[in-house]
Amino acid sequence: MVRLQEASIGPVVFALAAFTALFASAGVAAGQPAGSVPVYDLSQCIGIALDGSRSLAIAGENTYVARHGVRQAWGAFLPDLSSSYTWQRSERTDFGYEIRDPSTGALLSTIDLDTQYKDKRLSLNSSFTVFGGFRKFGGLKSARNEQRAAAADYAYSRQLVIQTVSVAYINLLRNQRLLEVAQEARDLAGRELEKTETYHRIGSAARSDVLQAKVRLEQTRLDEIRARNAVAQSFADLAHAMNRPLLDRFEVDPSLLDAESDVEQLDVLFAEALQKRPDLQSSAFTLAAREGDVMTAGSQLWPQLNLFGSYSRSENESEFRFGAQESDAVSWGYQVSWNIFDRLQTLSGRSQAKARQRIAEYNLDQARLDAQLEVRQLYNSLIEARERISLTRETIANAQEQLRLAQERFRVGAGTMLDQITAQVNLSQAQSDEVQAISDSVIASLQLERAVGRPLDRLAR
């Protein structure tokens, strides 16, 4: 096993380097020939996940909707313009129409008179709200902040996708290394069984020692089966995180991360999280949008001033029309209105908007508290993992020496098989603890970066 000197590099760098060293010799699974399947590094897995992420696609559509909401809000500052054209054909029947002599006025006859005519009309209308009680300004403020909130949500969703894939990738490497540890324990138990059987044949070991060695070997085989299943499950988790649950098996690159600097003090991390986290920025923008809604809801309490104008032209062939058959009309003016009483609709709507504003403020405060708690928890997990790494290294050295002494005592007849099995278990457990500690350290480091608002896009490159 590769050993590193911790004194030459920082704790985080040391943990990452040790993690890479541990997995440098790991394959995808036991017995799988190298090069038989493609190798995907972390950036490739993240790229596949980002391309097929449904949550990211939803966030993108929300951003699209919000962007057009801003466009719609700007449009409210423009005048309305509408046009219409009507073509109509009519048939009219006058029953009992009297025909008289033009000179005498005497009634000549009575008929039913059918008349057909066409009517064409063209109109253009425009209106412009000069002052609407700040409704347009409130709508624009709300729409722009909704767009900013949607963009922040998209950025945070992207970071969550990268984190999810990275954690699944690390867990796959973790379980591959644990499988190697289980296989090493199985091989060690097999060698010890062969030695014990040899000692039994020459009369220096009891039958019970052989049976204990066989039981130990079977236990290690069970551990190997569990470890192999854990590798399969972790690969399924990674494929699911990549949105490819039926993806064929591939190898992963054990050289995972570049070296990083040491983690800052907790108060510095708190300040950075409150300033940079996209989800907190989204909550702040949502609060600003609700403030715009309050402005919009109270607009009806103010008087309204509108300008309007229209143009129309008509052509009517009917002889019964009043006035000329062709006519133009142009009109313009202004309108001032003030809604004095609207059955408490405006006041109630404004109160509801203020309540939603307070809810958004409470959500922002709670999100900040949750972010600080998450940062503290991840910071504690990272510190714990570092301490575990240092401790497990000492434990492995002690367990190896304990196993060597137990083997020697058993060889000379001064020890028991139980002592030797206990030493094997202790060594296997210490090696597993080292893998767990290094994996937890890398995961906690990644999650802490995301929790304080640092982008993880470098992992996708």
C-alpha positions as a Markdown table, in Angstrom:
| # | Residue | x | y | z |
|---|---|---|---|---|
| 1 | Met | 0.0 | 0.0 | 0.0 |
| 2 | Val | 1.3 | 3.4 | -0.9 |
| 3 | Arg | 2.2 | 5.6 | 2.0 |
| 4 | Leu | 2.4 | 9.4 | 2.0 |
| 5 | Gln | 4.1 | 11.8 | 4.3 |
| 6 | Glu | 1.5 | 14.1 | 5.8 |
| 7 | Ala | 3.9 | 16.7 | 7.0 |
| 8 | Ser | 4.9 | 17.8 | 3.4 |
| 9 | Ile | 1.3 | 18.9 | 2.4 |
| 10 | Gly | -1.8 | 20.3 | 4.0 |
| 11 | Pro | -4.5 | 18.1 | 5.5 |
| 12 | Val | -6.9 | 18.5 | 2.6 |
| 13 | Val | -4.3 | 18.0 | 0.0 |
| 14 | Phe | -3.0 | 15.0 | 1.9 |
| 15 | Ala | -6.5 | 13.5 | 2.1 |
| 16 | Leu | -7.1 | 13.9 | -1.6 |
| 17 | Ala | -3.7 | 12.6 | -2.6 |
| 18 | Ala | -4.1 | 9.6 | -0.3 |
| 19 | Phe | -7.5 | 9.0 | -1.7 |
| 20 | Thr | -6.0 | 8.9 | -5.2 |
| 21 | Ala | -3.2 | 6.7 | -4.1 |
| 22 | Leu | -5.6 | 4.2 | -2.5 |
| 23 | Phe | -7.6 | 3.9 | -5.7 |
| 24 | Ala | -4.7 | 4.0 | -8.2 |
| 25 | Ser | -4.7 | 0.3 | -8.5 |
| 26 | Ala | -8.5 | -0.3 | -8.3 |
| 27 | Gly | -10.3 | -1.8 | -11.3 |
| 28 | Val | -14.0 | -1.6 | -11.9 |
| 29 | Ala | -14.6 | -5.1 | -10.3 |
| 30 | Ala | -12.6 | -8.1 | -9.4 |
| 31 | Gly | -11.5 | -10.2 | -12.3 |
| 32 | Gln | -12.5 | -7.6 | -15.0 |
| 33 | Pro | -9.8 | -7.3 | -17.6 |
| 34 | Ala | -8.3 | -3.8 | -18.0 |
| 35 | Gly | -9.3 | -2.0 | -21.2 |
| 36 | Ser | -12.3 | -4.3 | -21.9 |
| 37 | Val | -14.7 | -1.5 | -21.2 |
| 38 | Pro | -14.5 | 2.3 | -21.6 |
| 39 | Val | -13.1 | 4.5 | -18.9 |
| 40 | Tyr | -15.1 | 7.5 | -17.9 |
| 41 | Asp | -13.5 | 10.2 | -15.8 |
| 42 | Leu | -15.5 | 12.4 | -13.5 |
| 43 | Ser | -15.9 | 15.2 | -16.0 |
| 44 | Gln | -17.4 | 12.9 | -18.6 |
| 45 | Cys | -19.9 | 11.5 | -16.1 |
| 46 | Ile | -20.9 | 15.1 | -15.1 |
| 47 | Gly | -21.2 | 16.1 | -18.7 |
| 48 | Ile | -23.6 | 13.3 | -19.4 |
| 49 | Ala | -25.6 | 14.1 | -16.3 |
| 50 | Leu | -25.9 | 17.8 | -17.2 |
| 51 | Asp | -27.0 | 17.0 | -20.7 |
| 52 | Gly | -29.8 | 14.7 | -19.6 |
| 53 | Ser | -30.8 | 16.3 | -16.2 |
| 54 | Arg | -34.6 | 16.8 | -16.0 |
| 55 | Ser | -34.3 | 19.0 | -13.0 |
| 56 | Leu | -31.8 | 21.2 | -14.8 |
| 57 | Ala | -34.1 | 21.3 | -17.8 |
| 58 | Ile | -37.0 | 22.4 | -15.6 |
| 59 | Ala | -34.9 | 25.1 | -14.1 |
| 60 | Gly | -33.9 | 26.2 | -17.6 |
| 61 | Glu | -37.6 | 26.5 | -18.7 |
| 62 | Asn | -38.4 | 28.5 | -15.5 |
| 63 | Thr | -35.6 | 30.9 | -16.5 |
| 64 | Tyr | -37.1 | 31.1 | -20.0 |
| 65 | Val | -40.5 | 31.9 | -18.6 |
| 66 | Ala | -39.1 | 34.5 | -16.2 |
| 67 | Arg | -37.2 | 36.2 | -19.1 |
| 68 | His | -40.3 | 36.6 | -21.1 |
| 69 | Gly | -42.1 | 37.9 | -18.0 |
| 70 | Val | -39.6 | 40.8 | -18.0 |
| 71 | Arg | -40.3 | 41.3 | -21.7 |
| 72 | Gln | -44.0 | 41.4 | -20.9 |
| 73 | Ala | -43.5 | 43.9 | -18.0 |
| 74 | Trp | -41.6 | 46.2 | -20.3 |
| 75 | Gly | -44.4 | 45.9 | -22.8 |
| 76 | Ala | -46.8 | 47.4 | -20.3 |
| 77 | Phe | -45.0 | 50.8 | -20.8 |
| 78 | Leu | -46.0 | 50.8 | -24.5 |
| 79 | Pro | -49.3 | 52.1 | -25.9 |
| 80 | Asp | -52.0 | 49.6 | -27.0 |
| 81 | Leu | -52.8 | 49.5 | -30.7 |
| 82 | Ser | -55.6 | 47.5 | -32.3 |
| 83 | Ser | -57.2 | 47.4 | -35.7 |
| 84 | Ser | -60.3 | 45.8 | -37.2 |
| 85 | Tyr | -61.8 | 45.3 | -40.6 |
| 86 | Thr | -65.4 | 44.2 | -41.2 |
| 87 | Trp | -67.0 | 43.2 | -44.5 |
| 88 | Gln | -70.7 | 42.5 | -44.4 |
| 89 | Arg | -73.3 | 41.6 | -47.1 |
| 90 | Ser | -76.9 | 42.2 | -46.2 |
| 91 | Glu | -80.3 | 41.5 | -47.8 |
| 92 | Arg | -83.3 | 43.6 | -46.8 |
| 93 | Thr | -87.0 | 42.9 | -47.7 |
| 94 | Asp | -89.6 | 45.7 | -47.3 |
| 95 | Phe | -93.0 | 44.2 | -47.3 |
| 96 | Gly | -95.9 | 46.2 | -48.8 |
| 97 | Tyr | -93.7 | 48.7 | -50.4 |
| 98 | Glu | -95.9 | 51.4 | -52.1 |
| 99 | Ile | -95.2 | 52.6 | -55.6 |
| 100 | Arg | -96.8 | 56.0 | -56.3 |
| 101 | Asp | -97.1 | 58.2 | -59.3 |
| 102 | Pro | -94.3 | 60.9 | -59.0 |
| 103 | Ser | -96.5 | 63.6 | -60.4 |
| 104 | Thr | -99.8 | 63.0 | -58.6 |
| 105 | Gly | -98.7 | 60.9 | -55.7 |
| 106 | Ala | -101.4 | 58.4 | -56.5 |
| 107 | Leu | -100.8 | 54.8 | -55.3 |
| 108 | Leu | -100.0 | 52.6 | -58.3 |
| 109 | Ser | -99.2 | 49.3 | -56.6 |
| 110 | Thr | -97.8 | 47.5 | -53.6 |
| 111 | Ile | -94.9 | 45.1 | -53.8 |
| 112 | Asp | -92.3 | 43.3 | -51.6 |
| 113 | Leu | -89.0 | 45.1 | -52.3 |
| 114 | Asp | -85.7 | 43.1 | -51.9 |
| 115 | Thr | -82.5 | 45.2 | -51.5 |
| 116 | Gln | -79.0 | 43.9 | -51.3 |
| 117 | Tyr | -76.0 | 46.0 | -50.2 |
| 118 | Lys | -72.5 | 45.7 | -48.9 |
| 119 | Asp | -70.9 | 47.3 | -45.8 |
| 120 | Lys | -67.1 | 47.7 | -45.2 |
| 121 | Arg | -65.6 | 49.2 | -42.1 |
| 122 | Leu | -62.0 | 49.8 | -41.0 |
| 123 | Ser | -61.0 | 51.1 | -37.6 |
| 124 | Leu | -57.7 | 51.8 | -35.7 |
| 125 | Asn | -57.7 | 52.3 | -32.0 |
| 126 | Ser | -54.8 | 53.2 | -29.6 |
| 127 | Ser | -54.6 | 53.9 | -25.9 |
| 128 | Phe | -51.8 | 54.8 | -23.5 |
| 129 | Thr | -51.8 | 54.7 | -19.7 |
| 130 | Val | -49.8 | 57.8 | -18.6 |
| 131 | Phe | -50.2 | 57.0 | -14.9 |
| 132 | Gly | -51.6 | 53.8 | -13.5 |
| 133 | Gly | -50.7 | 54.1 | -9.8 |
| 134 | Phe | -47.2 | 52.6 | -10.2 |
| 135 | Arg | -48.6 | 49.3 | -11.4 |
| 136 | Lys | -46.2 | 49.1 | -14.4 |
| 137 | Phe | -43.2 | 49.9 | -12.2 |
| 138 | Gly | -44.2 | 47.3 | -9.6 |
| 139 | Gly | -44.8 | 44.7 | -12.3 |
| 140 | Leu | -41.3 | 45.4 | -13.9 |
| 141 | Lys | -39.6 | 45.2 | -10.5 |
| 142 | Ser | -41.3 | 41.9 | -9.7 |
| 143 | Ala | -40.5 | 40.4 | -13.2 |
| 144 | Arg | -36.9 | 41.4 | -13.1 |
| 145 | Asn | -36.3 | 39.9 | -9.7 |
| 146 | Glu | -38.2 | 36.8 | -10.7 |
| 147 | Gln | -35.8 | 36.4 | -13.6 |
| 148 | Arg | -32.8 | 36.8 | -11.3 |
| 149 | Ala | -34.3 | 34.3 | -8.9 |
| 150 | Ala | -34.8 | 31.8 | -11.7 |
| 151 | Ala | -31.2 | 32.3 | -12.9 |
| 152 | Ala | -30.0 | 31.7 | -9.4 |
| 153 | Asp | -32.1 | 28.6 | -9.1 |
| 154 | Tyr | -30.7 | 27.3 | -12.3 |
| 155 | Ala | -27.1 | 27.9 | -11.1 |
| 156 | Tyr | -27.9 | 26.1 | -7.8 |
| 157 | Ser | -29.6 | 23.2 | -9.6 |
| 158 | Arg | -26.5 | 22.8 | -11.8 |
| 159 | Gln | -24.2 | 22.6 | -8.7 |
| 160 | Leu | -26.5 | 20.0 | -7.1 |
| 161 | Val | -26.3 | 17.9 | -10.2 |
| 162 | Ile | -22.5 | 18.1 | -10.2 |
| 163 | Gln | -22.4 | 17.3 | -6.5 |
| 164 | Thr | -24.7 | 14.3 | -6.9 |
| 165 | Val | -22.7 | 12.8 | -9.7 |
| 166 | Ser | -19.4 | 13.5 | -7.8 |
| 167 | Val | -20.6 | 11.8 | -4.6 |
| 168 | Ala | -21.9 | 8.8 | -6.6 |
| 169 | Tyr | -18.5 | 8.6 | -8.4 |
| 170 | Ile | -16.6 | 8.7 | -5.1 |
| 171 | Asn | -18.9 | 6.1 | -3.5 |
| 172 | Leu | -18.2 | 3.8 | -6.5 |
| 173 | Leu | -14.4 | 4.2 | -5.9 |
| 174 | Arg | -15.0 | 3.7 | -2.2 |
| 175 | Asn | -16.8 | 0.4 | -2.7 |
| 176 | Gln | -14.2 | -0.8 | -5.3 |
| 177 | Arg | -11.5 | -0.2 | -2.7 |
| 178 | Leu | -13.5 | -1.9 | 0.0 |
| 179 | Leu | -13.9 | -4.9 | -2.4 |
| 180 | Glu | -10.1 | -5.0 | -2.7 |
| 181 | Val | -9.8 | -4.9 | 1.1 |
| 182 | Ala | -12.3 | -7.8 | 1.3 |
| 183 | Gln | -10.3 | -9.8 | -1.3 |
| 184 | Glu | -7.1 | -9.2 | 0.5 |
| 185 | Ala | -8.7 | -10.5 | 3.7 |
| 186 | Arg | -10.0 | -13.5 | 1.8 |
| 187 | Asp | -6.5 | -14.2 | 0.4 |
| 188 | Leu | -4.9 | -13.8 | 3.8 |
| 189 | Ala | -7.4 | -16.2 | 5.4 |
| 190 | Gly | -6.8 | -18.7 | 2.6 |
| 191 | Arg | -3.0 | -18.6 | 3.2 |
| 192 | Glu | -3.5 | -19.0 | 6.9 |
| 193 | Leu | -5.8 | -22.0 | 6.4 |
| 194 | Glu | -3.1 | -23.6 | 4.3 |
| 195 | Lys | -0.5 | -23.0 | 7.0 |
| 196 | Thr | -2.8 | -24.3 | 9.7 |
| 197 | Glu | -3.6 | -27.5 | 7.7 |
| 198 | Thr | 0.2 | -28.0 | 7.3 |
| 199 | Tyr | 0.8 | -27.5 | 11.0 |
| 200 | His | -2.1 | -30.0 | 11.7 |
| 201 | Arg | -0.6 | -32.6 | 9.5 |
| 202 | Ile | 2.8 | -32.4 | 11.3 |
| 203 | Gly | 1.0 | -32.4 | 14.7 |
| 204 | Ser | 1.7 | -28.8 | 15.8 |
| 205 | Ala | -1.9 | -27.6 | 15.4 |
| 206 | Ala | -5.2 | -29.0 | 16.6 |
| 207 | Arg | -8.2 | -29.9 | 14.5 |
| 208 | Ser | -10.2 | -27.1 | 16.1 |
| 209 | Asp | -7.6 | -24.6 | 14.8 |
| 210 | Val | -8.2 | -25.9 | 11.2 |
| 211 | Leu | -11.9 | -25.5 | 11.7 |
| 212 | Gln | -11.6 | -22.0 | 13.0 |
| 213 | Ala | -9.4 | -21.1 | 10.0 |
| 214 | Lys | -12.0 | -22.5 | 7.6 |
| 215 | Val | -14.8 | -20.5 | 9.4 |
| 216 | Arg | -12.7 | -17.4 | 9.0 |
| 217 | Leu | -12.2 | -18.1 | 5.3 |
| 218 | Glu | -15.9 | -18.5 | 4.7 |
| 219 | Gln | -16.6 | -15.3 | 6.6 |
| 220 | Thr | -14.2 | -13.4 | 4.4 |
| 221 | Arg | -16.0 | -14.9 | 1.3 |
| 222 | Leu | -19.3 | -13.6 | 2.6 |
| 223 | Asp | -17.7 | -10.2 | 3.1 |
| 224 | Glu | -16.5 | -10.3 | -0.4 |
| 225 | Ile | -19.9 | -11.1 | -1.8 |
| 226 | Arg | -21.4 | -8.1 | 0.2 |
| 227 | Ala | -18.6 | -5.9 | -1.1 |
| 228 | Arg | -19.1 | -7.0 | -4.7 |
| 229 | Asn | -22.8 | -6.3 | -4.4 |
| 230 | Ala | -22.1 | -2.8 | -2.9 |
| 231 | Val | -19.9 | -2.1 | -6.0 |
| 232 | Ala | -22.8 | -3.1 | -8.3 |
| 233 | Gln | -25.3 | -1.0 | -6.3 |
| 234 | Ser | -23.0 | 2.1 | -6.3 |
| 235 | Phe | -22.5 | 1.7 | -10.1 |
| 236 | Ala | -26.3 | 1.7 | -10.4 |
| 237 | Asp | -26.5 | 4.8 | -8.3 |
| 238 | Leu | -23.9 | 6.6 | -10.5 |
| 239 | Ala | -25.8 | 5.6 | -13.7 |
| 240 | His | -29.0 | 6.9 | -12.2 |
| 241 | Ala | -27.3 | 10.2 | -11.2 |
| 242 | Met | -26.1 | 10.4 | -14.8 |
| 243 | Asn | -29.8 | 9.9 | -16.0 |
| 244 | Arg | -28.7 | 6.7 | -17.7 |
| 245 | Pro | -30.0 | 3.9 | -15.5 |
| 246 | Leu | -29.5 | 1.3 | -18.3 |
| 247 | Leu | -26.0 | 2.4 | -19.1 |
| 248 | Asp | -23.5 | -0.4 | -19.8 |
| 249 | Arg | -20.7 | -1.0 | -17.4 |
| 250 | Phe | -17.7 | 1.3 | -17.6 |
| 251 | Glu | -14.5 | 1.8 | -15.6 |
| 252 | Val | -13.9 | 4.8 | -13.5 |
| 253 | Asp | -10.7 | 6.9 | -13.3 |
| 254 | Pro | -9.1 | 6.6 | -9.9 |
| 255 | Ser | -7.2 | 9.8 | -10.2 |
| 256 | Leu | -10.1 | 11.9 | -9.0 |
| 257 | Leu | -9.3 | 15.4 | -7.8 |
| 258 | Asp | -6.7 | 18.0 | -7.9 |
| 259 | Ala | -5.1 | 19.2 | -4.7 |
| 260 | Glu | -6.9 | 22.0 | -2.8 |
| 261 | Ser | -5.9 | 24.5 | -0.1 |
| 262 | Asp | -6.8 | 24.0 | 3.5 |
| 263 | Val | -10.3 | 24.9 | 4.6 |
| 264 | Glu | -10.9 | 28.3 | 6.1 |
| 265 | Gln | -12.1 | 29.2 | 9.5 |
| 266 | Leu | -15.8 | 28.6 | 10.2 |
| 267 | Asp | -16.8 | 32.3 | 10.5 |
| 268 | Val | -15.2 | 32.9 | 7.1 |
| 269 | Leu | -17.2 | 30.1 | 5.6 |
| 270 | Phe | -20.4 | 31.4 | 7.2 |
| 271 | Ala | -19.8 | 34.9 | 5.6 |
| 272 | Glu | -19.0 | 33.3 | 2.2 |
| 273 | Ala | -22.1 | 31.1 | 2.2 |
| 274 | Leu | -24.4 | 34.1 | 3.0 |
| 275 | Gln | -22.9 | 36.1 | 0.2 |
| 276 | Lys | -22.4 | 33.5 | -2.6 |
| 277 | Arg | -24.9 | 30.7 | -2.3 |
| 278 | Pro | -27.2 | 30.8 | -5.3 |
| 279 | Asp | -30.2 | 29.4 | -3.4 |
| 280 | Leu | -29.9 | 32.3 | -0.8 |
| 281 | Gln | -29.6 | 34.8 | -3.7 |
| 282 | Ser | -32.8 | 33.3 | -5.2 |
| 283 | Ser | -34.6 | 33.7 | -1.9 |
| 284 | Ala | -33.4 | 37.4 | -1.7 |
| 285 | Phe | -34.6 | 38.0 | -5.3 |
| 286 | Thr | -37.9 | 36.4 | -4.5 |
| 287 | Leu | -38.3 | 38.8 | -1.6 |
| 288 | Ala | -37.6 | 41.8 | -3.9 |
| 289 | Ala | -40.2 | 40.4 | -6.3 |
| 290 | Arg | -42.8 | 40.2 | -3.6 |
| 291 | Glu | -42.1 | 43.9 | -2.8 |
| 292 | Gly | -42.9 | 44.7 | -6.4 |
| 293 | Asp | -46.2 | 42.8 | -6.1 |
| 294 | Val | -47.1 | 45.0 | -3.1 |
| 295 | Met | -46.6 | 48.1 | -5.3 |
| 296 | Thr | -48.7 | 46.5 | -8.1 |
| 297 | Ala | -51.5 | 45.5 | -5.7 |
| 298 | Gly | -51.8 | 49.1 | -4.3 |
| 299 | Ser | -51.9 | 50.8 | -7.7 |
| 300 | Gln | -55.8 | 51.0 | -7.7 |
| 301 | Leu | -55.6 | 53.3 | -4.7 |
| 302 | Trp | -54.3 | 56.0 | -7.1 |
| 303 | Pro | -56.1 | 57.9 | -9.9 |
| 304 | Gln | -55.6 | 56.6 | -13.4 |
| 305 | Leu | -54.8 | 58.8 | -16.5 |
| 306 | Asn | -55.2 | 57.4 | -20.0 |
| 307 | Leu | -54.9 | 58.8 | -23.4 |
| 308 | Phe | -56.8 | 57.4 | -26.4 |
| 309 | Gly | -57.3 | 57.9 | -30.1 |
| 310 | Ser | -59.1 | 56.2 | -32.9 |
| 311 | Tyr | -59.7 | 56.4 | -36.7 |
| 312 | Ser | -62.5 | 54.7 | -38.6 |
| 313 | Arg | -63.6 | 54.6 | -42.2 |
| 314 | Ser | -66.8 | 53.0 | -43.5 |
| 315 | Glu | -68.4 | 52.3 | -46.9 |
| 316 | Asn | -72.1 | 51.3 | -46.9 |
| 317 | Glu | -74.1 | 50.8 | -50.1 |
| 318 | Ser | -77.4 | 50.8 | -48.4 |
| 319 | Glu | -79.8 | 53.6 | -49.5 |
| 320 | Phe | -81.4 | 53.5 | -46.0 |
| 321 | Arg | -78.1 | 54.6 | -44.3 |
| 322 | Phe | -78.2 | 58.0 | -42.6 |
| 323 | Gly | -75.6 | 60.3 | -44.0 |
| 324 | Ala | -73.1 | 59.7 | -46.8 |
| 325 | Gln | -72.3 | 56.2 | -47.9 |
| 326 | Glu | -68.6 | 56.8 | -47.4 |
| 327 | Ser | -67.3 | 58.4 | -44.2 |
| 328 | Asp | -64.1 | 58.9 | -42.1 |
| 329 | Ala | -64.0 | 59.6 | -38.4 |
| 330 | Val | -61.1 | 60.6 | -36.1 |
| 331 | Ser | -61.3 | 61.0 | -32.3 |
| 332 | Trp | -58.9 | 61.5 | -29.5 |
| 333 | Gly | -59.0 | 62.5 | -25.8 |
| 334 | Tyr | -58.0 | 61.6 | -22.3 |
| 335 | Gln | -59.7 | 59.9 | -19.4 |
| 336 | Val | -59.1 | 60.3 | -15.7 |
| 337 | Ser | -60.6 | 57.8 | -13.3 |
| 338 | Trp | -60.3 | 57.0 | -9.7 |
| 339 | Asn | -61.8 | 53.9 | -8.2 |
| 340 | Ile | -63.3 | 55.2 | -5.0 |
| 341 | Phe | -64.8 | 52.0 | -3.8 |
| 342 | Asp | -64.3 | 48.5 | -5.3 |
| 343 | Arg | -65.9 | 46.4 | -2.5 |
| 344 | Leu | -62.5 | 46.2 | -0.6 |
| 345 | Gln | -60.9 | 44.3 | -3.5 |
| 346 | Thr | -57.8 | 46.5 | -3.7 |
| 347 | Leu | -57.2 | 46.8 | 0.1 |
| 348 | Ser | -57.6 | 43.0 | 0.5 |
| 349 | Gly | -55.3 | 42.3 | -2.4 |
| 350 | Arg | -52.7 | 44.7 | -1.0 |
| 351 | Ser | -52.9 | 43.1 | 2.4 |
| 352 | Gln | -52.4 | 39.6 | 0.8 |
| 353 | Ala | -49.4 | 40.9 | -1.2 |
| 354 | Lys | -47.8 | 42.3 | 2.0 |
| 355 | Ala | -48.4 | 38.9 | 3.7 |
| 356 | Arg | -46.7 | 37.1 | 0.8 |
| 357 | Gln | -43.8 | 39.6 | 1.2 |
| 358 | Arg | -43.4 | 38.7 | 4.9 |
| 359 | Ile | -43.5 | 35.0 | 4.0 |
| 360 | Ala | -40.7 | 35.5 | 1.5 |
| 361 | Glu | -38.7 | 37.4 | 4.2 |
| 362 | Tyr | -39.2 | 34.5 | 6.7 |
| 363 | Asn | -38.2 | 32.0 | 4.0 |
| 364 | Leu | -35.0 | 34.0 | 3.4 |
| 365 | Asp | -34.2 | 34.1 | 7.1 |
| 366 | Gln | -34.8 | 30.3 | 7.5 |
| 367 | Ala | -32.7 | 29.6 | 4.4 |
| 368 | Arg | -29.8 | 31.5 | 5.9 |
| 369 | Leu | -30.2 | 29.6 | 9.2 |
| 370 | Asp | -30.3 | 26.3 | 7.3 |
| 371 | Ala | -27.2 | 27.2 | 5.2 |
| 372 | Gln | -25.2 | 28.1 | 8.4 |
| 373 | Leu | -26.2 | 24.7 | 9.9 |
| 374 | Glu | -25.3 | 22.8 | 6.8 |
| 375 | Val | -21.9 | 24.6 | 6.6 |
| 376 | Arg | -21.2 | 23.8 | 10.3 |
| 377 | Gln | -22.2 | 20.1 | 9.9 |
| 378 | Leu | -20.0 | 19.7 | 6.8 |
| 379 | Tyr | -17.1 | 21.5 | 8.4 |
| 380 | Asn | -17.4 | 19.2 | 11.4 |
| 381 | Ser | -17.6 | 16.1 | 9.1 |
| 382 | Leu | -14.5 | 17.2 | 7.2 |
| 383 | Ile | -12.5 | 17.8 | 10.4 |
| 384 | Glu | -13.6 | 14.4 | 11.8 |
| 385 | Ala | -12.7 | 12.7 | 8.5 |
| 386 | Arg | -9.2 | 14.2 | 8.6 |
| 387 | Glu | -8.7 | 13.0 | 12.2 |
| 388 | Arg | -9.9 | 9.6 | 11.2 |
| 389 | Ile | -7.4 | 9.4 | 8.4 |
| 390 | Ser | -4.5 | 10.1 | 10.7 |
| 391 | Leu | -5.8 | 7.7 | 13.3 |
| 392 | Thr | -6.5 | 4.8 | 10.9 |
| 393 | Arg | -3.0 | 5.0 | 9.5 |
| 394 | Glu | -1.6 | 4.4 | 13.0 |
| 395 | Thr | -4.2 | 1.6 | 13.5 |
| 396 | Ile | -3.2 | -0.1 | 10.3 |
| 397 | Ala | 0.5 | -0.1 | 11.4 |
| 398 | Asn | -0.4 | -1.5 | 14.8 |
| 399 | Ala | -2.8 | -4.1 | 13.3 |
| 400 | Gln | -0.1 | -5.3 | 10.9 |
| 401 | Glu | 2.4 | -5.7 | 13.8 |
| 402 | Gln | -0.3 | -7.4 | 15.9 |
| 403 | Leu | -0.9 | -9.9 | 13.0 |
| 404 | Arg | 2.8 | -10.6 | 12.6 |
| 405 | Leu | 3.2 | -11.3 | 16.3 |
| 406 | Ala | 0.1 | -13.5 | 16.4 |
| 407 | Gln | 1.3 | -15.5 | 13.4 |
| 408 | Glu | 4.7 | -16.0 | 15.0 |
| 409 | Arg | 3.2 | -17.0 | 18.4 |
| 410 | Phe | 0.9 | -19.5 | 16.7 |
| 411 | Arg | 3.8 | -20.9 | 14.7 |
| 412 | Val | 5.9 | -21.7 | 17.8 |
| 413 | Gly | 2.8 | -22.9 | 19.7 |
| 414 | Ala | 2.6 | -20.0 | 22.1 |
| 415 | Gly | -0.6 | -18.5 | 20.6 |
| 416 | Thr | -4.1 | -19.6 | 19.5 |
| 417 | Met | -5.9 | -19.5 | 16.2 |
| 418 | Leu | -8.4 | -17.1 | 17.8 |
| 419 | Asp | -5.6 | -14.6 | 18.4 |
| 420 | Gln | -4.6 | -14.9 | 14.8 |
| 421 | Ile | -8.1 | -14.5 | 13.5 |
| 422 | Thr | -8.7 | -11.5 | 15.8 |
| 423 | Ala | -5.6 | -9.9 | 14.3 |
| 424 | Gln | -6.8 | -10.5 | 10.8 |
| 425 | Val | -10.2 | -9.0 | 11.6 |
| 426 | Asn | -8.5 | -6.0 | 13.2 |
| 427 | Leu | -6.3 | -5.4 | 10.1 |
| 428 | Ser | -9.2 | -5.7 | 7.7 |
| 429 | Gln | -11.3 | -3.4 | 9.7 |
| 430 | Ala | -8.5 | -0.8 | 10.0 |
| 431 | Gln | -8.0 | -0.8 | 6.2 |
| 432 | Ser | -11.7 | -0.4 | 5.6 |
| 433 | Asp | -11.9 | 2.4 | 8.1 |
| 434 | Glu | -9.0 | 4.2 | 6.2 |
| 435 | Val | -11.0 | 3.9 | 2.9 |
| 436 | Gln | -14.1 | 5.2 | 4.6 |
| 437 | Ala | -12.3 | 8.1 | 6.2 |
| 438 | Ile | -10.6 | 9.2 | 3.0 |
| 439 | Ser | -13.8 | 8.9 | 1.0 |
| 440 | Asp | -15.8 | 10.8 | 3.6 |
| 441 | Ser | -13.1 | 13.5 | 3.6 |
| 442 | Val | -13.3 | 14.0 | -0.1 |
| 443 | Ile | -17.1 | 14.0 | -0.1 |
| 444 | Ala | -17.3 | 16.5 | 2.8 |
| 445 | Ser | -14.8 | 18.7 | 1.0 |
| 446 | Leu | -16.9 | 18.8 | -2.2 |
| 447 | Gln | -20.2 | 19.3 | -0.3 |
| 448 | Leu | -18.6 | 22.1 | 1.8 |
| 449 | Glu | -17.5 | 23.9 | -1.4 |
| 450 | Arg | -21.1 | 23.7 | -2.7 |
| 451 | Ala | -22.5 | 24.8 | 0.7 |
| 452 | Val | -20.5 | 28.0 | 0.8 |
| 453 | Gly | -21.4 | 28.9 | -2.8 |
| 454 | Arg | -18.2 | 27.9 | -4.6 |
| 455 | Pro | -18.9 | 26.7 | -8.1 |
| 456 | Leu | -18.0 | 23.0 | -8.8 |
| 457 | Asp | -17.9 | 23.5 | -12.6 |
| 458 | Arg | -14.1 | 22.8 | -12.5 |
| 459 | Leu | -15.0 | 19.2 | -12.0 |
| 460 | Ala | -17.0 | 19.2 | -15.3 |
| 461 | Arg | -14.0 | 20.3 | -17.3 |
